[in-house]
Amino acid sequence: MSNENTQQQYVEVGAEALPLFCPTPSTSLWNSHPRVAIPVEKLGEARCPYCGTLFRFKGERPHAHH
């Protein structure tokens, strides 16, 4: 049995990162997947359906415009 790190890895993002897409611009091309919007501002956290990266919003979430 392997001794894996069971702690979840996540990336904190703020309002300056919105709208948020994965992969992020800092991702290497070889490690890329199709670009997908991550709606982290709606619930405070969201996971990429391709790579599983968990994004958590830090700070006050933006208010919706009507």
Order of alpha helices (4+ residues) and beta strands (2+ residues): beta-beta-beta-alpha-beta-beta
